[in-house]
Structure formats: C-alpha cells, structure tokens
Amino acid sequence: MATKASVAEQEKQVQENIHAQMNTVCTYMDEILRPDPKLADTINPSSERNTAPRRSGLGLAVGMTPSSHDNPGAAVAETKPLKRFELSQKLKDLTGYTLEIKPSQIQHKEAGLGLYLDGEADVGSVIAIYPGVIFSPAYYRYIPGYPRVDLQNPYLITRYDGTVINAQPWGNGGETREIWDGWTNADSTPTQPILNSEGGQNGSDRVWKLLSKPLNRARVGGKGVVLERRNPLAFAHFANHPAKGADPNVMVCPYDFPLSEKDMRTYIPNISFGSGGDVAMKKFGSFWFKPWKSSSKVVDVPIIKSLVLVATREICNEEVFLNYRLSNLKRRPSWYTPVDEDEDRRRWS
C-alpha cells in the first residue's frame, strides 16, 4: 500500500524537479555561449570589456561606493559575441520555447508590457526566473524607498519565507556577461520620501520615518557576481495579472539555488544584498526583527533564494499570466480582479 508523502518530502521533490530543469537550461546556454577553442588563442587581451560597476540606484540609496577590492577574484569568462535575441532563438531550438517582452493584451492603461511565451511549454515546465536583488528580512530597511517600497516599484515580489526580490535593477537584462552588483539599471529607483499634495510628509509618513531608522550601513557587505545578462528566461517580473474572466497559466514557486553548483551560477540572475548569510528573524505584526539573543541559522549549503514561474497547463505562443494574489486587507488597484477571493483570503488571513 502506497504511503502519502509528507509535506517536507513533497517540497523536496519540487525543488529537485525545478533544479533539474534549471540545470538543463543552464547547460544549454553554456554550450551555446562557449567560444570555439580554436579561436581562443586569437583573442586580444586588450579588448576585454571594462566591467567595473557604476555607482547609481541601489548604491546611492544606501550610500555605498563600489570598490575594486569588493570582489578581487572575479573574472568574466570569454563567450561567443551573440546578441540576446540570438541566444534566445538558439535556446528555443533546444527547449522548444523562449520568452518575449511586448505590449500586453490586457485592456487597461497600466498593463504596459507583458511576458509572452514563444513556442510550446508542457505543464510543469519552468518557463521563467525572477531576477534581481534579494533582501532577507534582516535587510528590509535597505530596499530602495523603504518603508513604502512598492509605491513606485511594481517589480517587487515576496517569497513565503519573507524574502523580497527587487527586479527593478535588472530591468530588461543586457547584451553581455558582466560583473553585476545590483546597481545597474536602478537609476529610476525612488530613494526619496513620497510627498503629499502640499509638498510635505503627512502624519503617517512621519511615523513610518521614525520607525524606519536605517541600519548601520557599515554592517552591510556584498560583492558583484559574474552574471549572464543575456539570459532569455530572466523576465518573470514582466508577467501580468490576468484580466477579468481570464485564468493564470503559471504559478510562482520558490527555488533555493545551491551555490555549490558553480557551473550554473552565472545563469542564476540574482544576488543577495548584505552578507548573504541567513539571519534568524521573528515577525511581530507587519514588522520583522532580530531577537536579542538570536544566532545565525546554520545552513549546510549556502543558497540563493530565488523564484521561478512554472506552467500550470500547456502554453503555446501566448501571454503569460500570474495570479498576483494581492492582499484583501488593503485597497487593491482598480485593475485588479481576484482570480479566487477565497484563496486570497486564506493567503492573507
């Protein structure tokens, strides 16, 4: 008689399945981009790109200045000079699908761009990964715009464990493999307090300002990481919520990428803000805090806490829709129509 798998065992199976798919995709991209060894000796070392990070966005928000000593051992491996579109099409030849960004079919002015699957993906396929800077609850105060982080940044998402991913700095990706530190493309990130119609902060804002005294930035570490900015699947942040009468065709799943998988690291479009270690945090209401006598959690293998989009049905040449499951405890945007009100209520109760 078969026994029912425990929740922990099911979660493990899901992680193993996602990791196996990601490993396959990363291997494909590596094979596509690996330069021809016969041409390796003809490369002129003086033609190497300057990959020093520029100071902007996230760096300005926390007053950090990038240093060449932050990651002295980092080196950008030579790759074939393919454009992102070329890499995308070659990956599609191997996987059967890739992603496109173009105007959404949703009929409201705030829909903007949408995420489209070009090709065919089976149910259960990992079709996209959520890129950007990862903030554990210990570093919430460093999210640009804190505490009203979502007022001018629609590219934030939260995992079930409280981890926040900010995809705004990633933007549309890039056309190179480079050392990425989370500052690139973040110039539009709001770093100033939101003002009321009279040009001043209202009472609520002043209270939040008192409660949100920034942490000592001297405690914050972090290094740039060599990432493949041409990654064709690093666009989960462009998926829209379905319009009224439509159903989502993907679901979000946490993906704990083990940093021991060094051959895959370049293709995981995330970096952790801060020291990268897990800090034991507790939640009181809407606030996270570090207990006075807490100690860091012991993690056998360091991980990157990312998110992926998984197809909930067969998808063929169509726009990708994700149920945002916005809280019913707060005023929701006029364009938002719940997919399942009961599910939202359970999620936020």
N, C-alpha and C positions, 0 to 999 in steps of 0.2 A: 504494500500500500504506500503510495507516494506521500511524502510529508510536505507540508506547506513551508516554503522558505520564509525565514524571518525577515523583518524589515531591513535589518543590517545586511543580510545576505543579498536581498534584492538590490539595495543601494550599491553594494559591491559589484554585482553583476552589471548594473547600469554603467558604473564607472569603467569597468573593464571593456564593455562594448564601445563606449564613447572613445576611450583611449585607443582601442584597436583601429577604429575608423580614422581618428586623427593621425595615428602613426602611418596609416596607408597614404593619406593625403600629403603628409609631410615628406614621405619617401618619394612620392610622385614629383612634388615641387623640387626636391633636391636633385632628382635625376634630370629634370628639365633644365634647371639653372646651373648644374655643374659644368664648368668650362671644359672644352676639349683639351685633354692633357698634351696633345701635340702642339697646341698653340700657347701653352703655359709659358714656355721659355721666351716667347716673343713679346710678352707684356712688359711695358716700360714702367719701372717702379715709380718714376717721377710723375706718372699720370694718375697716381692714386688720388681719390677724392679726399677733400678736407672734410672730415666727419665730426669736427668739433661742434658740440651743441651750442645753439644760440640762446641767449637769455631772453625769455619772454614768458607770457602766460603764467603757468604754474609756478615758475621760478620767481617771477615778480610778486605773485600772490603771497609767498611765504618769505620773501626777502633773501632767497638763496642765490648764490653766484656759482655757476658751474665751474669746476676746476679740472684741469687736465690730469690731476692726480686722483680724481674720483675713481677711475677705472683704468689704471695704467696698463693692464694686461690685455685690454680689449683690442681686437684686430678684426677688420672687415674682410672676410674671405672674398676672393675674386669670383664673380659669377658671369654668366652669359649676359650681354647687354640687351636683354629683352625688355620691351615695354610691358606695363602691367596688363594691357589688353592682350598682348601676345602670350604672356604667361597664362592668363585666364583661359584663352582658347585652347592652349595645349593641355591644360588641366582638364578641361571639359572633354577632350578626346579620350582621356583616361578614366574619368569618373562618371561621365555621362551628363554632367551638369556643371554650371558655374553661376556666378551672380552678376546682375546688372543693377545700376542705380539710374533711375529715370523718374519723371513726374508720376506721382501716384494717381491711380484711377479713382480714388476716393473723392467724392464731390463736396469738399469743404475747403475753404481758403487756407486753413492751417495744415492741410495734409502734406503739402510740399513734395519732397522727393520720396520715392518708395523703393523698396527692395524687391527685385524680380529674380526668379529662378529661370535661367536659360538652359533648357534641356529637360531631363526627366530624373526625378529622385524617388526612390521607394520609401514606403512608410518605415520610420525608424532611422532614416539617413540623417547624419549630421550635415546640415547644409550651410551653417554659418557659425562664426565665433564672435563673441562680443569683445572688441578691442579696447585698449586704453589703460588708464592708471587705476590701480586697485588700492582702495583705502579700507583698512580694517577699522573697527570701531574706535580703536585707540588713536586713530589719526583723523577722525571726522572733522576736527577743527581746522584742518589744512585743506579741506575741499574748497576750491575757489567759490567765494560768495557765501561761505558759512555764516549764519545758520540757515539762511533762506537759499539753499544751494540750487533749488530747482526753478527759481523764478525766471532765469534767463538761460537755462541749460536743459534742453529736453533730452540730452543724451546720457542721463544717469540711470543706473539700474541697481537694484539691491538683491543680493542672494538671501536665501532663507536664514543664513547664519549671521546676517548683519553686514556682510562685506559689500561695499559700494564700488561700482566700476564707473569711471568717468570716461566716456568715449569721445568727448568733445576735442581733446588734444589730438586724437588720432585723425579725426576728420575723414577725408577721402583717401587716406593712406598716402602713398608716394610712388616714385618711379625708381627707387634704389633700395639696396640693402645698406643700412647705416646704423650707427650707434644712436639709439633713441632713448631719451631721458624723460619724456613726458612733457616737455616744454613746447615741442614743435606743434605748430598749428593751434596754439592755445591763446593767440593774441586777443581773440574776441571774448575770452572768458571773463565774466564780470567779477571784479575784485573790490568794488566799492559798495557801500550800503545803499539799498534802494530808498529813494526819497519819495515823500508824499507830494501832493499837488502844490504845496506851498514851499517846496524846496527843503523841507526839514524832515527829520525822522519822527514817526509817530510814537506813541507811548509803547506800543507793542515792540517796535524795533529797538527802542532804548532798553527795554527789559531784556530782549534777546542779546543785545550787545554786552550787557552786564554779565549774563550767564555764559557768554562765549569767549571769555578771555583766552587768547591763543596760548598754546603750549609753548614752552621754550624751544625755539627752533634749533638751538644747538644740539638738541637730543635727536634730531631727525637726520638719518643717514640716507643712503640710496645711491645707486650708480646707473649710468647709462648701460643699455644692453644692446647687443647687435641683433636687430630685428629686420625681417624681410618686409619692407613697407609695400611691396607689390602684391602681397598676399591677397588673392582674389576672393577669399572667403571671410575676410576680416571686416564684414559690413553688417553684422547683426543689428547695429544701432540704427539702421535705416528702415527696419521693419515697422510698419504702421499697425495700429489697432484696427480691426475690421469695422466697416461701416454697418449701419443698422440693417439687419437681415442677412448679413454675411457671417461666415464662420471662420475662425482661425484655422490655419493649415500647418502651424508649427507650435511647439511648446518649448519653453525655456528649461534647460537642465544645467545644474552645476557641474563643472568639470574641474577636478583637482589634478592639475598637471604636475607630475613629479619632476623636480628639477634635476634628478639623476639622469633623465633622458636628454643628454646633452645634444645629440644629433637632431632632436626635434625643436630645441629651444628657440632657434631663430624664427620658426614659423608660428610661435605662440605669441600673438600681438598684444602682450600685456607686460607691465612692470608693476612691482609693488612699491607703494610710497612708504618711506620710512626705512627702518632697519630690515624689514622683510620677515621678521620673526613674529610668531603668533603671541599676542599678549592676552592674558586672561582678563576678560571684561565681564561686567554684570550690567543688567538693564533695569532701570527704575523708571516706569512710565515710558516716556519717549527719550530718556537720557541714558547714555552708556557711560560707565565709569570704571576705573581700575580699583579694585578693592585695596585697602591699605596694606594688607599682609599677603597679597596675592603673589604668585610666582608665575613665570612664563610656562606655557604649556610645552610639554615635551613632544616633539614631532619626529618620528623615526626618519622620515624622508621629507625634506623641505618641498613645499608645493606652491604653485601659483593658483590662486582661487579664481578661476575664470567661469564663463558661462557659454553655452552653445545653444543653437536652435536646432531642434530635431523635428523632422517631418512627422505629422500625426496621420497623414494619408499620402497617397501618391500625389506628387506635384509635377505638373508638366507645363512649362512655358507660361507661368502666371505670377501674379504678385504674391509676395509672402506676407501673411497676416499673423500677428501675435496678440493674444489676449493680454492687455496691459494689467487687468485686474486691479484697477485703481481703488483706493480705499473709499468705502461708502460713509466714512466718518467725517470726511472733508468735502467741501464743494468741488465737484468734478467739472472739467471743461465742458462747454456746450456741445462739442462734437462727440463726446464720449457716450457710447451706448453699451451698457453691460451685456456681455455675452451670456452670463449666468449670474443673476443677482444673488442667488442663494450661495453660490460658490464664493463670490466676493465677500459676502457677509461672514462666511466661515473663515475665509483667509484673514480677515481683519478683526475678528471678534476676540 
